[in-house]
């Protein structure tokens, strides 16, 4: 059983920073792709950023230049450094992983609120 567990959400003022972390555990050697999605109230879940096993990154236009996705040395951890946060970034952030067998895994979500 593979589990993804996020941490690091919270309340931050506009212009502030937060760093999210996600660790995968269970019977899996390494995720091929890991990343982050988010879902704001009343909206569909949207892709934020992903990183491959070879550290190739991709970002949604709305976060490029402000957010940085990275993987830990063990390759089954992923981070999201969020800078210059805006109220529009308020959402539940979900960790995502895709295994070599092309199975998708999701974390339980962590709330990020950007408000003064």
N, C-alpha and C positions, 0 to 999 in steps of 0.2 A: 504494500500500500504506500503510494507516494503522497506526501503532504507538502504544501507550500505554506509557510508561516511568515506573515509580514509584521513589521514593527516600525515605529518611528513617526506615525501620524500625530496630528495635534492641531492646536490653534496658533496661528501666526499672523502678524500684522502685514498689510500690503508692503511689498518691497523686501520682506524678510526671506529667510531660507529654512528649509527642512531637508532632512535626508531620510529616505525610506530604505529599509532593508528587507530582504526576503531570503529565507533559507529553505532549500528542498531537502527532505529526508525520506528515507524508505529504500526500497530495493531498486535503485537505479544508479547506474554508473555516472552519467552526466547528461544534462539536458543539452539538446542541440541548440535551442534558442530559448532565451529567457527575456522577460521584459515586463512592461507595465501597461495596464489599461485603467481607465477611470470612468465613473458614472456619476454625473451630477443629478440632483433632484429633478425629476420630470423629463430626463433625457436618456437616450440610449447609451450603452457602454461604448466608449471610444478608445481607440488605440493611442498610446502616448509615445512609447519608445520600445525598441527591442535591440538585443545584442546577441550575436551568434557565438558559437563555441570559439570561433577564430577572432572574436572581438570586433566584428563588423557591426556598426551601430546605424540605426535609423530612427528618425524623430518625426513626430507630427509637426506640421508647420507652426501650430499654435505654441509649441514649447521649444522649438529649435533655438539655440543660443542662450536659453535660460536653464534648461534641464540637461543633466548629464547622466547617462546610464552606464554602469560598469559591472563587471563580474569579479567575484573573489577568486583567489588563487585556486581554490578547490573546484571552481567552475559551477558548483551548485548553489552559489549565492549570487544575488543580484542586488544592486543598489540603484537608487534614483536620487541624485543630488538636485534639489529644486531651489533655484535662486530667483530673485526678482519676482516673487510670487504676487499674483494678482487675484482679486476676488473671484474672477472667472475660473481660477484653478481649483476652487472649492468643489470637492467631490469625494467619493469613496474610491480609493486607489487599490487596484487588484494586481497582485503578482501573477505572472503567466509563465508557464514553462511548456516546451514541446520536446518530447523525448525522441531518441533515435528511431523508435518504432512509430513515430508520428502521432502519439497520443497527447492530448492537451490536458494540462493541469492548471488549476486555479487556486489562489489563496482565498482566505475568507474576507479580505478587504480591510483597509484601514482608513479612517476618516481624516481628511485634510480640510481644514477650514481657514480661509484667508479673510480676515475681518479686522477692522479697527475698533 
